[in-house]
């Protein structure tokens, strides 16, 4: 639960993804709970902490699938042949 204690503050870091849009009303609500909001297009913590690992994992799965497949793909990785 969020605390409205004057001695505690929070920090909300939002990257430039347009889905992370915060309305003015929501921003006021967040600030009532003593959160500082930093909107940036340069720091992308989810890309570093989460997405990189997922992309690496699924990228390897894709590479394994492609290398073991008898199907042929074009340069855009679209399947060539009948389904």
One Martini backbone bead per residue (centre of mass of N, CA, C, O) as a GRO file, in nm:
protein
   83
    1UNK     BB    1   0.099   0.035   0.019
    2UNK     BB    2   0.064   0.358   0.008
    3UNK     BB    3   0.241   0.632   0.137
    4UNK     BB    4   0.186   0.968   0.305
    5UNK     BB    5   0.455   1.018   0.416
    6UNK     BB    6   0.684   1.279   0.466
    7UNK     BB    7   0.948   1.072   0.480
    8UNK     BB    8   0.840   0.951   0.208
    9UNK     BB    9   0.954   0.845  -0.118
   10UNK     BB   10   0.908   0.828  -0.466
   11UNK     BB   11   0.989   0.663  -0.791
   12UNK     BB   12   0.901   0.737  -1.136
   13UNK     BB   13   0.996   0.562  -1.430
   14UNK     BB   14   0.952   0.680  -1.769
   15UNK     BB   15   0.940   0.605  -2.078
   16UNK     BB   16   0.876   0.680  -2.432
   17UNK     BB   17   0.636   0.512  -2.439
   18UNK     BB   18   0.310   0.581  -2.535
   19UNK     BB   19   0.174   0.375  -2.322
   20UNK     BB   20   0.296   0.571  -2.072
   21UNK     BB   21   0.077   0.760  -2.044
   22UNK     BB   22   0.006   1.054  -1.840
   23UNK     BB   23  -0.217   1.218  -1.701
   24UNK     BB   24  -0.275   1.493  -1.518
   25UNK     BB   25  -0.453   1.355  -1.304
   26UNK     BB   26  -0.263   1.117  -1.241
   27UNK     BB   27  -0.018   1.285  -1.164
   28UNK     BB   28  -0.149   1.414  -0.914
   29UNK     BB   29  -0.201   1.152  -0.763
   30UNK     BB   30   0.092   1.057  -0.744
   31UNK     BB   31   0.200   1.317  -0.595
   32UNK     BB   32   0.033   1.274  -0.329
   33UNK     BB   33   0.245   1.017  -0.269
   34UNK     BB   34   0.541   1.126  -0.309
   35UNK     BB   35   0.607   1.125  -0.621
   36UNK     BB   36   0.852   1.112  -0.853
   37UNK     BB   37   0.862   1.213  -1.198
   38UNK     BB   38   1.024   1.047  -1.480
   39UNK     BB   39   1.054   1.152  -1.812
   40UNK     BB   40   1.199   0.939  -2.069
   41UNK     BB   41   1.396   0.854  -2.375
   42UNK     BB   42   1.677   0.724  -2.259
   43UNK     BB   43   1.558   0.553  -2.037
   44UNK     BB   44   1.521   0.177  -2.034
   45UNK     BB   45   1.467  -0.045  -1.793
   46UNK     BB   46   1.306  -0.278  -1.932
   47UNK     BB   47   1.515  -0.341  -2.150
   48UNK     BB   48   1.740  -0.422  -1.942
   49UNK     BB   49   1.580  -0.615  -1.730
   50UNK     BB   50   1.374  -0.782  -1.940
   51UNK     BB   51   1.369  -0.776  -2.258
   52UNK     BB   52   1.649  -0.890  -2.315
   53UNK     BB   53   1.596  -1.174  -2.204
   54UNK     BB   54   1.354  -1.242  -2.386
   55UNK     BB   55   1.489  -1.196  -2.660
   56UNK     BB   56   1.711  -1.406  -2.620
   57UNK     BB   57   1.537  -1.654  -2.571
   58UNK     BB   58   1.351  -1.633  -2.833
   59UNK     BB   59   1.583  -1.612  -3.034
   60UNK     BB   60   1.696  -1.895  -2.979
   61UNK     BB   61   1.441  -2.051  -3.048
   62UNK     BB   62   1.431  -1.952  -3.340
   63UNK     BB   63   1.706  -2.055  -3.431
   64UNK     BB   64   1.649  -2.353  -3.368
   65UNK     BB   65   1.409  -2.382  -3.558
   66UNK     BB   66   1.544  -2.296  -3.823
   67UNK     BB   67   1.790  -2.503  -3.815
   68UNK     BB   68   1.574  -2.764  -3.794
   69UNK     BB   69   1.439  -2.688  -4.050
   70UNK     BB   70   1.290  -2.767  -4.379
   71UNK     BB   71   1.216  -2.497  -4.418
   72UNK     BB   72   1.172  -2.204  -4.614
   73UNK     BB   73   1.316  -1.875  -4.615
   74UNK     BB   74   1.333  -1.558  -4.643
   75UNK     BB   75   1.478  -1.255  -4.557
   76UNK     BB   76   1.190  -1.197  -4.387
   77UNK     BB   77   1.095  -1.478  -4.262
   78UNK     BB   78   0.923  -1.605  -4.483
   79UNK     BB   79   0.744  -1.851  -4.592
   80UNK     BB   80   0.830  -2.101  -4.834
   81UNK     BB   81   0.534  -2.221  -4.942
   82UNK     BB   82   0.313  -2.448  -4.852
   83UNK     BB   83   0.056  -2.510  -4.595
   0.00000   0.00000   0.00000
